[in-house]
Amino acid sequence: MLFEHIAPELKMGLSSLLAHKLRSLLTMLGMIFGVGAVVAMLSITAGAQKEMMSFIDQLGVNNIIVEAHEAADRNALQTVRAISPGLTFRDYRAISENVTGLLAITPRKRFKPQKVFPKTSQEPPQLIGVLPNFVEIDSLKLASGRFFTAQENLSSAPVCVLGESAKVNLLGYEDAIGKYVKVNDTWLQVIGVLVPQAGGDSDVAGAQAVDRNNLVIAPLNTVMRRFQDNTSYLKDEIDGIYMKVAPNVDSIDTSNVVRAILTATHKDAGDFTVIVPAGLLEQRKQTQMIFNIVMICIAGISLLVGGIGIMNIMLATVLERTREIGIRRAIGARQADIVRQFLTEAVLISIAGGLIGIAFGVSLSKIIAAAAGWSTLVTGSSIGVAFGVSVFIGLLFGIYPAVQAAKLDPIEAIRYE
């Protein structure tokens, strides 16, 4: 029944738009660019949020990470060493003994190998030495084999676990368990391979982003005793400490205790960073909210301009169709019918502009991703919001011209030339 009342207005509205194709298209441009901007902006923010969440998830929401600020050259090293000994096993023991609520803790020693065998044309894997409990702290899962044991760490056993990319680049797609890889001048037997891991590609608050798929993970003692590189003199005794707190323990409060201990032992030298993923997550949510509001406001200006364009063209349409309005009123059309007729035309313009704008926005987000290298993610909610706002704008800015058309005196309208 409702459709029977609306169908004539839809038919008349489409006929009017098609009769003036260029004018209709020019009127839609504001809506097209506005909706496209909203979709593109929201896709950029959604992509950035997904990437950040992936990196924060990689760090572990219940984890605390201490990263050393290692010296870039000998002069910088001497300046820092005059105040602080750098990150050491003493710091690791101080945290272990004085911080409550820790489920697991491990030091980390990291090296960039000078050479690996079998040779690879890809980026050489990074070697890290950790304790066996790192598998629990970093929530690692094994695709095959096993992780090394405490006994293998104590004996500095030449064993390792490979990330998925490191395994493929070095040993191909065949089973790697039991095979050997040579890192610098040391042969390591592969005892495990990790499942593919999510990874970030940018630094966040002092945490160096690492491709977790391109790692060689070995026992800490093995790395400490069997490996060194040309810049070892610039490095701290250990370059990181990973901690996992119990589920009912506030990681932010715990991190403040860790920071206080290290600040005291390092004499406030500023040669370390304490990273709390839970805190990063909260900050990210607040920043993301502000960024979304700003982006939507900017895109909303385009929609507002589009709405003004619709109002302008509808007022012109009312003026040029004054005689038609008078004839319709004279043969029995009510004011509500006239209002519905012109509102339908305004909404049709915004719907058509919105649909074209969605296609434009999706294309724009892909172009931005390809050209700028940004991560973008077009979501159903962003499309729905943009389209809904465009229809609302058309409806809002079409009301005034429609009401003006309905208020015309039928007699005067028929006489209008």
RALIN-V794854 format. One record per residue. N is the residue number from 0. RES is the residue in three letters. PHI is phi in degrees with one decimal (* if undefined). PSI is psi as a letter, one per 40 degrees, with the letter a starting at -180 (NA if undefined). OMEGA is omega in degrees with one decimal (NA if undefined). Layout:
n->N res->RES phi->PHI psi->PSI omega->OMEGA
n->N res->RES phi->PHI psi->PSI omega->OMEGA
This chain:
n->0 res->MET phi->* psi->d omega->179.3
n->1 res->LEU phi->-64.1 psi->d omega->-179.1
n->2 res->PHE phi->-63.5 psi->d omega->179.8
n->3 res->GLU phi->-63.8 psi->d omega->178.2
n->4 res->HIS phi->-78.3 psi->d omega->-174.2
n->5 res->ILE phi->-85.7 psi->d omega->-174.5
n->6 res->ALA phi->-52.8 psi->d omega->179.7
n->7 res->PRO phi->-61.3 psi->d omega->179.2
n->8 res->GLU phi->-65.6 psi->d omega->177.9
n->9 res->LEU phi->-62.2 psi->d omega->-179.1
n->10 res->LYS phi->-64.5 psi->d omega->179.5
n->11 res->MET phi->-66.7 psi->d omega->179.7
n->12 res->GLY phi->-64.0 psi->d omega->178.4
n->13 res->LEU phi->-62.7 psi->d omega->179.0
n->14 res->SER phi->-61.0 psi->d omega->179.5
n->15 res->SER phi->-64.3 psi->d omega->179.8
n->16 res->LEU phi->-66.6 psi->d omega->-178.5
n->17 res->LEU phi->-72.0 psi->d omega->178.7
n->18 res->ALA phi->-71.4 psi->d omega->178.8
n->19 res->HIS phi->-129.9 psi->g omega->-172.5
n->20 res->LYS phi->-61.8 psi->d omega->-177.1
n->21 res->LEU phi->-64.0 psi->d omega->179.2
n->22 res->ARG phi->-62.1 psi->d omega->179.6
n->23 res->SER phi->-63.0 psi->d omega->-179.6
n->24 res->LEU phi->-65.4 psi->d omega->179.0
n->25 res->LEU phi->-63.9 psi->d omega->177.4
n->26 res->THR phi->-66.5 psi->d omega->-178.8
n->27 res->MET phi->-73.2 psi->e omega->-172.3
n->28 res->LEU phi->-55.9 psi->d omega->178.8
n->29 res->GLY phi->-59.4 psi->d omega->179.2
n->30 res->MET phi->-68.8 psi->d omega->-180.0
n->31 res->ILE phi->-60.5 psi->d omega->-179.2
n->32 res->PHE phi->-68.5 psi->d omega->178.9
n->33 res->GLY phi->-64.5 psi->d omega->179.6
n->34 res->VAL phi->-64.9 psi->d omega->177.9
n->35 res->GLY phi->-59.8 psi->d omega->179.0
n->36 res->ALA phi->-65.3 psi->d omega->179.4
n->37 res->VAL phi->-62.2 psi->d omega->-179.1
n->38 res->VAL phi->-62.1 psi->d omega->-178.9
n->39 res->ALA phi->-65.3 psi->d omega->-179.4
n->40 res->MET phi->-63.2 psi->d omega->-179.8
n->41 res->LEU phi->-67.5 psi->d omega->178.4
n->42 res->SER phi->-69.1 psi->d omega->177.2
n->43 res->ILE phi->-65.7 psi->d omega->-179.3
n->44 res->THR phi->-66.6 psi->d omega->178.5
n->45 res->ALA phi->-66.4 psi->d omega->178.0
n->46 res->GLY phi->-65.6 psi->d omega->178.5
n->47 res->ALA phi->-63.9 psi->d omega->179.6
n->48 res->GLN phi->-66.5 psi->d omega->179.1
n->49 res->LYS phi->-62.4 psi->d omega->-180.0
n->50 res->GLU phi->-64.5 psi->d omega->179.7
n->51 res->MET phi->-66.6 psi->d omega->179.1
n->52 res->MET phi->-61.9 psi->d omega->178.7
n->53 res->SER phi->-63.2 psi->d omega->-179.3
n->54 res->PHE phi->-69.8 psi->d omega->178.8
n->55 res->ILE phi->-66.0 psi->d omega->176.9
n->56 res->ASP phi->-63.5 psi->d omega->177.1
n->57 res->GLN phi->-61.3 psi->d omega->179.9
n->58 res->LEU phi->-68.0 psi->d omega->-179.7
n->59 res->GLY phi->97.0 psi->h omega->-175.4
n->60 res->VAL phi->-65.1 psi->d omega->179.8
n->61 res->ASN phi->-93.6 psi->e omega->-176.5
n->62 res->ASN phi->-101.1 psi->i omega->169.5
n->63 res->ILE phi->-129.3 psi->h omega->-176.9
n->64 res->ILE phi->-125.0 psi->h omega->173.4
n->65 res->VAL phi->-107.3 psi->h omega->178.7
n->66 res->GLU phi->-114.8 psi->h omega->177.2
n->67 res->ALA phi->-78.3 psi->i omega->170.8
n->68 res->HIS phi->-97.0 psi->g omega->-175.4
n->69 res->GLU phi->-82.3 psi->i omega->-174.5
n->70 res->ALA phi->-70.7 psi->i omega->179.1
n->71 res->ALA phi->-86.0 psi->d omega->179.7
n->72 res->ASP phi->-151.8 psi->i omega->-174.5
n->73 res->ARG phi->-65.2 psi->d omega->-179.4
n->74 res->ASN phi->-64.0 psi->d omega->177.6
n->75 res->ALA phi->-63.6 psi->d omega->178.8
n->76 res->LEU phi->-62.1 psi->d omega->-178.8
n->77 res->GLN phi->-64.3 psi->d omega->179.4
n->78 res->THR phi->-63.5 psi->d omega->-179.0
n->79 res->VAL phi->-71.5 psi->d omega->-176.7
n->80 res->ARG phi->-66.8 psi->e omega->175.3
n->81 res->ALA phi->-67.8 psi->e omega->-178.9
n->82 res->ILE phi->-111.0 psi->d omega->-170.7
n->83 res->SER phi->-131.4 psi->i omega->176.6
n->84 res->PRO phi->-80.1 psi->e omega->-175.9
n->85 res->GLY phi->84.1 psi->a omega->-179.3
n->86 res->LEU phi->-78.0 psi->h omega->-172.8
n->87 res->THR phi->-134.0 psi->i omega->174.9
n->88 res->PHE phi->-64.9 psi->d omega->176.0
n->89 res->ARG phi->-63.4 psi->d omega->176.4
n->90 res->ASP phi->-63.4 psi->d omega->179.2
n->91 res->TYR phi->-59.7 psi->d omega->179.9
n->92 res->ARG phi->-68.5 psi->d omega->-180.0
n->93 res->ALA phi->-63.6 psi->d omega->178.9
n->94 res->ILE phi->-68.6 psi->d omega->-178.8
n->95 res->SER phi->-59.2 psi->d omega->-173.6
n->96 res->GLU phi->-84.8 psi->d omega->-171.0
n->97 res->ASN phi->-114.6 psi->e omega->-178.7
n->98 res->VAL phi->-104.3 psi->h omega->-180.0
n->99 res->THR phi->-92.2 psi->i omega->176.1
n->100 res->GLY phi->85.7 psi->e omega->179.0
n->101 res->LEU phi->-89.9 psi->h omega->175.3
n->102 res->LEU phi->-81.5 psi->d omega->-178.2
n->103 res->ALA phi->-157.4 psi->i omega->178.6
n->104 res->ILE phi->-150.4 psi->i omega->177.7
n->105 res->THR phi->-145.4 psi->i omega->168.1
n->106 res->PRO phi->-74.2 psi->i omega->175.3
n->107 res->ARG phi->-137.9 psi->h omega->172.3
n->108 res->LYS phi->-123.4 psi->h omega->-171.5
n->109 res->ARG phi->-123.0 psi->h omega->176.7
n->110 res->PHE phi->-133.9 psi->i omega->169.7
n->111 res->LYS phi->-103.0 psi->h omega->-175.3
n->112 res->PRO phi->-59.5 psi->i omega->175.3
n->113 res->GLN phi->-77.1 psi->d omega->179.2
n->114 res->LYS phi->-155.8 psi->i omega->177.2
n->115 res->VAL phi->-135.4 psi->i omega->175.5
n->116 res->PHE phi->-141.3 psi->h omega->3.6
n->117 res->PRO phi->-61.9 psi->i omega->-178.9
n->118 res->LYS phi->-68.6 psi->i omega->178.8
n->119 res->THR phi->-135.4 psi->i omega->177.0
n->120 res->SER phi->-84.3 psi->e omega->179.8
n->121 res->GLN phi->-87.2 psi->i omega->176.4
n->122 res->GLU phi->-59.9 psi->h omega->-179.7
n->123 res->PRO phi->-59.3 psi->i omega->-179.6
n->124 res->PRO phi->-68.9 psi->i omega->176.0
n->125 res->GLN phi->-93.8 psi->h omega->179.2
n->126 res->LEU phi->-98.7 psi->h omega->174.4
n->127 res->ILE phi->-128.1 psi->i omega->175.8
n->128 res->GLY phi->-110.5 psi->h omega->-178.3
n->129 res->VAL phi->-144.1 psi->i omega->174.1
n->130 res->LEU phi->-81.1 psi->i omega->-178.6
n->131 res->PRO phi->-58.4 psi->d omega->-177.9
n->132 res->ASN phi->-74.0 psi->e omega->176.3
n->133 res->PHE phi->-60.9 psi->d omega->179.6
n->134 res->VAL phi->-62.9 psi->d omega->177.5
n->135 res->GLU phi->-80.4 psi->d omega->-177.6
n->136 res->ILE phi->-64.0 psi->d omega->-175.2
n->137 res->ASP phi->-94.2 psi->e omega->177.8
n->138 res->SER phi->51.9 psi->f omega->-179.4
n->139 res->LEU phi->-79.8 psi->i omega->175.8
n->140 res->LYS phi->-124.3 psi->i omega->-176.7
n->141 res->LEU phi->-100.2 psi->h omega->175.1
n->142 res->ALA phi->-81.0 psi->d omega->177.6
n->143 res->SER phi->-158.3 psi->i omega->179.0
n->144 res->GLY phi->75.2 psi->a omega->-175.0
n->145 res->ARG phi->-146.7 psi->i omega->173.6
n->146 res->PHE phi->-91.3 psi->i omega->-178.6
n->147 res->PHE phi->-73.0 psi->i omega->-173.9
n->148 res->THR phi->-102.5 psi->i omega->177.1
n->149 res->ALA phi->-63.3 psi->d omega->179.5
n->150 res->GLN phi->-66.2 psi->d omega->178.3
n->151 res->GLU phi->-67.0 psi->d omega->175.7
n->152 res->ASN phi->-69.1 psi->d omega->179.8
n->153 res->LEU phi->-61.4 psi->d omega->-177.1
n->154 res->SER phi->-91.0 psi->e omega->-178.7
n->155 res->SER phi->53.9 psi->f omega->-176.7
n->156 res->ALA phi->-63.4 psi->h omega->179.7
n->157 res->PRO phi->-81.6 psi->g omega->-179.6
n->158 res->VAL phi->-124.9 psi->i omega->-179.4
n->159 res->CYS phi->-156.8 psi->i omega->173.3
n->160 res->VAL phi->-119.1 psi->h omega->-175.9
n->161 res->LEU phi->-102.6 psi->i omega->166.8
n->162 res->GLY phi->-70.2 psi->i omega->-173.4
n->163 res->GLU phi->-61.9 psi->d omega->179.7
n->164 res->SER phi->-67.9 psi->d omega->178.8
n->165 res->ALA phi->-61.0 psi->d omega->179.3
n->166 res->LYS phi->-63.2 psi->d omega->-179.1
n->167 res->VAL phi->-66.7 psi->d omega->-177.6
n->168 res->ASN phi->-67.8 psi->d omega->-176.5
n->169 res->LEU phi->-91.8 psi->d omega->-170.4
n->170 res->LEU phi->-120.7 psi->e omega->178.6
n->171 res->GLY phi->80.2 psi->a omega->-173.5
n->172 res->TYR phi->-95.5 psi->e omega->178.9
n->173 res->GLU phi->-78.4 psi->i omega->179.5
n->174 res->ASP phi->-58.4 psi->h omega->-175.9
n->175 res->ALA phi->-98.1 psi->e omega->-175.3
n->176 res->ILE phi->-63.0 psi->h omega->179.8
n->177 res->GLY phi->92.6 psi->e omega->178.6
n->178 res->LYS phi->-81.8 psi->i omega->-175.9
n->179 res->TYR phi->-121.2 psi->i omega->169.8
n->180 res->VAL phi->-125.6 psi->i omega->-179.6
n->181 res->LYS phi->-106.7 psi->h omega->178.6
n->182 res->VAL phi->-112.4 psi->h omega->-168.5
n->183 res->ASN phi->55.8 psi->b omega->-179.4
n->184 res->ASP phi->-113.8 psi->e omega->-175.4
n->185 res->THR phi->-117.6 psi->h omega->175.5
n->186 res->TRP phi->-85.8 psi->h omega->178.1
n->187 res->LEU phi->-122.1 psi->h omega->177.5
n->188 res->GLN phi->-87.4 psi->h omega->180.0
n->189 res->VAL phi->-79.9 psi->h omega->179.3
n->190 res->ILE phi->-114.1 psi->e omega->-179.7
n->191 res->GLY phi->-161.3 psi->i omega->176.4
n->192 res->VAL phi->-131.8 psi->h omega->-178.3
n->193 res->LEU phi->-81.8 psi->i omega->171.4
n->194 res->VAL phi->-71.0 psi->i omega->178.9
n->195 res->PRO phi->-56.0 psi->h omega->-176.3
n->196 res->GLN phi->-111.4 psi->i omega->170.3
n->197 res->ALA phi->-74.3 psi->i omega->-178.0
n->198 res->GLY phi->-147.9 psi->i omega->175.1
n->199 res->GLY phi->-94.7 psi->i omega->179.7
n->200 res->ASP phi->-127.7 psi->f omega->178.5
n->201 res->SER phi->-146.6 psi->i omega->178.5
n->202 res->ASP phi->-77.5 psi->i omega->178.8
n->203 res->VAL phi->-131.9 psi->h omega->173.3
n->204 res->ALA phi->49.4 psi->f omega->176.1
n->205 res->GLY phi->91.7 psi->e omega->178.6
n->206 res->ALA phi->-91.2 psi->h omega->179.6
n->207 res->GLN phi->-73.8 psi->h omega->178.8
n->208 res->ALA phi->-71.5 psi->h omega->-177.6
n->209 res->VAL phi->-128.6 psi->h omega->174.0
n->210 res->ASP phi->-73.4 psi->h omega->-175.6
n->211 res->ARG phi->-69.7 psi->e omega->175.5
n->212 res->ASN phi->-82.7 psi->e omega->-176.8
n->213 res->ASN phi->-114.1 psi->f omega->-177.9
n->214 res->LEU phi->-121.4 psi->i omega->165.0
n->215 res->VAL phi->-115.1 psi->h omega->-176.6
n->216 res->ILE phi->-103.8 psi->h omega->-177.6
n->217 res->ALA phi->-127.9 psi->i omega->175.9
n->218 res->PRO phi->-57.4 psi->i omega->-176.1
n->219 res->LEU phi->-58.0 psi->d omega->-179.1
n->220 res->ASN phi->-63.5 psi->d omega->177.6
n->221 res->THR phi->-61.7 psi->d omega->-179.3
n->222 res->VAL phi->-68.2 psi->d omega->-177.8
n->223 res->MET phi->-64.5 psi->d omega->-172.6
n->224 res->ARG phi->-96.0 psi->d omega->-172.8
n->225 res->ARG phi->-108.5 psi->e omega->-173.7
n->226 res->PHE phi->-128.2 psi->i omega->168.3
n->227 res->GLN phi->-160.0 psi->i omega->177.7
n->228 res->ASP phi->-128.6 psi->a omega->-173.1
n->229 res->ASN phi->-68.9 psi->e omega->-179.0
n->230 res->THR phi->-111.5 psi->f omega->-178.2
n->231 res->SER phi->-59.3 psi->d omega->-178.0
n->232 res->TYR phi->-65.6 psi->d omega->179.6
n->233 res->LEU phi->-87.1 psi->e omega->-171.0
n->234 res->LYS phi->-93.9 psi->i omega->173.2
n->235 res->ASP phi->-71.0 psi->i omega->179.9
n->236 res->GLU phi->-57.3 psi->d omega->168.7
n->237 res->ILE phi->-128.7 psi->i omega->-175.7
n->238 res->ASP phi->-112.3 psi->e omega->177.9
n->239 res->GLY phi->-168.5 psi->i omega->174.3
n->240 res->ILE phi->-136.1 psi->h omega->177.9
n->241 res->TYR phi->-107.0 psi->h omega->177.5
n->242 res->MET phi->-131.6 psi->i omega->172.7
n->243 res->LYS phi->-122.9 psi->h omega->-178.1
n->244 res->VAL phi->-94.8 psi->i omega->178.3
n->245 res->ALA phi->-65.3 psi->i omega->-177.0
n->246 res->PRO phi->-57.1 psi->d omega->-177.1
n->247 res->ASN phi->-92.6 psi->e omega->-179.0
n->248 res->VAL phi->-105.7 psi->h omega->178.9
n->249 res->ASP phi->-75.4 psi->h omega->-176.7
n->250 res->SER phi->-67.7 psi->d omega->179.8
n->251 res->ILE phi->-69.4 psi->d omega->176.9
n->252 res->ASP phi->-64.0 psi->d omega->179.2
n->253 res->THR phi->-62.6 psi->d omega->-179.7
n->254 res->SER phi->-64.5 psi->d omega->177.5
n->255 res->ASN phi->-65.4 psi->d omega->176.4
n->256 res->VAL phi->-66.8 psi->d omega->178.5
n->257 res->VAL phi->-59.8 psi->d omega->-179.1
n->258 res->ARG phi->-63.9 psi->d omega->179.6
n->259 res->ALA phi->-65.1 psi->d omega->179.2
n->260 res->ILE phi->-62.3 psi->d omega->-177.3
n->261 res->LEU phi->-69.6 psi->d omega->177.5
n->262 res->THR phi->-61.7 psi->d omega->179.0
n->263 res->ALA phi->-68.8 psi->d omega->-177.3
n->264 res->THR phi->-73.5 psi->d omega->-179.6
n->265 res->HIS phi->-96.5 psi->e omega->177.2
n->266 res->LYS phi->55.1 psi->f omega->175.6
n->267 res->ASP phi->56.1 psi->f omega->-178.9
n->268 res->ALA phi->-79.3 psi->e omega->179.6
n->269 res->GLY phi->68.4 psi->f omega->-177.3
n->270 res->ASP phi->-101.7 psi->f omega->177.0
n->271 res->PHE phi->-151.4 psi->i omega->175.5
n->272 res->THR phi->-131.3 psi->h omega->174.5
n->273 res->VAL phi->-103.1 psi->h omega->-176.5
n->274 res->ILE phi->-107.5 psi->h omega->179.6
n->275 res->VAL phi->-120.6 psi->h omega->-178.6
n->276 res->PRO phi->-55.1 psi->d omega->179.0
n->277 res->ALA phi->-62.9 psi->d omega->177.1
n->278 res->GLY phi->-69.2 psi->d omega->176.7
n->279 res->LEU phi->-60.9 psi->d omega->-178.9
n->280 res->LEU phi->-63.4 psi->d omega->-179.8
n->281 res->GLU phi->-66.6 psi->d omega->178.0
n->282 res->GLN phi->-61.9 psi->d omega->-178.0
n->283 res->ARG phi->-64.5 psi->d omega->179.5
n->284 res->LYS phi->-63.3 psi->d omega->179.7
n->285 res->GLN phi->-66.4 psi->d omega->178.4
n->286 res->THR phi->-63.2 psi->d omega->-179.0
n->287 res->GLN phi->-62.6 psi->d omega->-179.8
n->288 res->MET phi->-62.9 psi->d omega->179.6
n->289 res->ILE phi->-63.5 psi->d omega->-179.0
n->290 res->PHE phi->-62.8 psi->d omega->178.8
n->291 res->ASN phi->-61.8 psi->d omega->-179.5
n->292 res->ILE phi->-62.2 psi->d omega->-179.6
n->293 res->VAL phi->-63.5 psi->d omega->-178.5
n->294 res->MET phi->-64.3 psi->d omega->180.0
n->295 res->ILE phi->-67.2 psi->d omega->177.9
n->296 res->CYS phi->-63.9 psi->d omega->178.9
n->297 res->ILE phi->-63.3 psi->d omega->178.9
n->298 res->ALA phi->-66.8 psi->d omega->179.5
n->299 res->GLY phi->-63.8 psi->d omega->177.1
n->300 res->ILE phi->-62.6 psi->d omega->177.4
n->301 res->SER phi->-63.5 psi->d omega->177.4
n->302 res->LEU phi->-64.9 psi->d omega->178.4
n->303 res->LEU phi->-63.0 psi->d omega->177.3
n->304 res->VAL phi->-62.3 psi->d omega->176.9
n->305 res->GLY phi->-62.1 psi->d omega->177.8
n->306 res->GLY phi->-63.9 psi->d omega->177.3
n->307 res->ILE phi->-64.0 psi->d omega->177.0
n->308 res->GLY phi->-62.5 psi->d omega->177.6
n->309 res->ILE phi->-63.3 psi->d omega->179.2
n->310 res->MET phi->-61.0 psi->d omega->-178.6
n->311 res->ASN phi->-61.4 psi->d omega->-177.2
n->312 res->ILE phi->-70.8 psi->d omega->178.3
n->313 res->MET phi->-69.8 psi->d omega->175.7
n->314 res->LEU phi->-64.6 psi->d omega->177.0
n->315 res->ALA phi->-65.4 psi->d omega->179.3
n->316 res->THR phi->-65.3 psi->d omega->177.7
n->317 res->VAL phi->-59.3 psi->d omega->-177.9
n->318 res->LEU phi->-64.6 psi->d omega->-176.8
n->319 res->GLU phi->-78.6 psi->e omega->179.7
n->320 res->ARG phi->-112.8 psi->f omega->-178.6
n->321 res->THR phi->-58.0 psi->d omega->-178.8
n->322 res->ARG phi->-63.3 psi->d omega->177.7
n->323 res->GLU phi->-61.8 psi->d omega->179.2
n->324 res->ILE phi->-63.2 psi->d omega->179.4
n->325 res->GLY phi->-62.2 psi->d omega->179.7
n->326 res->ILE phi->-65.0 psi->d omega->179.4
n->327 res->ARG phi->-61.5 psi->d omega->179.1
n->328 res->ARG phi->-65.3 psi->d omega->-176.7
n->329 res->ALA phi->-67.3 psi->d omega->-178.6
n->330 res->ILE phi->-93.9 psi->e omega->170.5
n->331 res->GLY phi->118.4 psi->e omega->179.2
n->332 res->ALA phi->-68.2 psi->h omega->178.7
n->333 res->ARG phi->-87.4 psi->i omega->177.1
n->334 res->GLN phi->-59.4 psi->d omega->179.7
n->335 res->ALA phi->-62.1 psi->d omega->179.3
n->336 res->ASP phi->-65.6 psi->d omega->178.5
n->337 res->ILE phi->-66.0 psi->d omega->178.6
n->338 res->VAL phi->-59.0 psi->d omega->-178.3
n->339 res->ARG phi->-63.6 psi->d omega->-179.5
n->340 res->GLN phi->-60.4 psi->d omega->-175.5
n->341 res->PHE phi->-77.7 psi->d omega->174.5
n->342 res->LEU phi->-64.9 psi->d omega->179.1
n->343 res->THR phi->-60.5 psi->d omega->179.2
n->344 res->GLU phi->-64.6 psi->d omega->179.6
n->345 res->ALA phi->-64.0 psi->d omega->-179.7
n->346 res->VAL phi->-68.0 psi->d omega->177.5
n->347 res->LEU phi->-61.1 psi->d omega->176.9
n->348 res->ILE phi->-61.7 psi->d omega->-178.0
n->349 res->SER phi->-69.4 psi->d omega->178.0
n->350 res->ILE phi->-65.8 psi->d omega->179.3
n->351 res->ALA phi->-61.7 psi->d omega->177.9
n->352 res->GLY phi->-63.2 psi->d omega->179.1
n->353 res->GLY phi->-65.2 psi->d omega->-179.5
n->354 res->LEU phi->-65.6 psi->d omega->176.9
n->355 res->ILE phi->-65.7 psi->d omega->179.3
n->356 res->GLY phi->-64.4 psi->d omega->177.6
n->357 res->ILE phi->-63.1 psi->d omega->177.8
n->358 res->ALA phi->-61.4 psi->d omega->178.2
n->359 res->PHE phi->-64.2 psi->d omega->-179.3
n->360 res->GLY phi->-65.5 psi->d omega->178.4
n->361 res->VAL phi->-63.1 psi->d omega->178.4
n->362 res->SER phi->-63.7 psi->d omega->-179.4
n->363 res->LEU phi->-63.5 psi->d omega->179.5
n->364 res->SER phi->-64.0 psi->d omega->178.2
n->365 res->LYS phi->-69.2 psi->d omega->177.9
n->366 res->ILE phi->-64.7 psi->d omega->178.6
n->367 res->ILE phi->-62.1 psi->d omega->-179.8
n->368 res->ALA phi->-61.9 psi->d omega->-178.1
n->369 res->ALA phi->-74.3 psi->d omega->-174.3
n->370 res->ALA phi->-79.6 psi->d omega->-175.2
n->371 res->ALA phi->-97.3 psi->e omega->-178.5
n->372 res->GLY phi->74.5 psi->e omega->178.6
n->373 res->TRP phi->-82.7 psi->i omega->174.7
n->374 res->SER phi->-86.8 psi->h omega->177.9
n->375 res->THR phi->-122.8 psi->i omega->-178.7
n->376 res->LEU phi->-144.8 psi->h omega->178.0
n->377 res->VAL phi->-83.3 psi->h omega->-178.1
n->378 res->THR phi->-109.1 psi->i omega->176.5
n->379 res->GLY phi->-62.0 psi->d omega->-179.7
n->380 res->SER phi->-66.8 psi->d omega->179.5
n->381 res->SER phi->-66.3 psi->d omega->177.4
n->382 res->ILE phi->-65.6 psi->d omega->-180.0
n->383 res->GLY phi->-62.5 psi->d omega->179.8
n->384 res->VAL phi->-62.8 psi->d omega->-177.9
n->385 res->ALA phi->-62.4 psi->d omega->-178.2
n->386 res->PHE phi->-68.1 psi->d omega->179.5
n->387 res->GLY phi->-61.7 psi->d omega->179.4
n->388 res->VAL phi->-65.7 psi->d omega->-179.8
n->389 res->SER phi->-62.9 psi->d omega->178.5
n->390 res->VAL phi->-65.9 psi->d omega->178.9
n->391 res->PHE phi->-62.6 psi->d omega->178.8
n->392 res->ILE phi->-62.0 psi->d omega->178.3
n->393 res->GLY phi->-61.0 psi->d omega->179.6
n->394 res->LEU phi->-65.9 psi->d omega->-177.2
n->395 res->LEU phi->-64.1 psi->d omega->-176.2
n->396 res->PHE phi->-82.2 psi->e omega->175.6
n->397 res->GLY phi->-90.8 psi->e omega->-176.7
n->398 res->ILE phi->-65.1 psi->d omega->-175.8
n->399 res->TYR phi->-61.1 psi->d omega->177.1
n->400 res->PRO phi->-60.6 psi->d omega->-179.4
n->401 res->ALA phi->-65.2 psi->d omega->179.3
n->402 res->VAL phi->-66.2 psi->d omega->177.7
n->403 res->GLN phi->-61.4 psi->d omega->178.4
n->404 res->ALA phi->-65.1 psi->d omega->-177.8
n->405 res->ALA phi->-68.5 psi->d omega->-176.8
n->406 res->LYS phi->-82.8 psi->e omega->-178.4
n->407 res->LEU phi->-63.2 psi->h omega->176.0
n->408 res->ASP phi->-72.3 psi->h omega->-175.8
n->409 res->PRO phi->-56.7 psi->d omega->-176.6
n->410 res->ILE phi->-63.6 psi->d omega->-179.6
n->411 res->GLU phi->-64.8 psi->d omega->-179.5
n->412 res->ALA phi->-65.5 psi->d omega->180.0
n->413 res->ILE phi->-66.0 psi->d omega->-179.7
n->414 res->ARG phi->-77.1 psi->e omega->-173.2
n->415 res->TYR phi->-64.9 psi->h omega->177.5
n->416 res->GLU phi->-116.7 psi->NA omega->NA
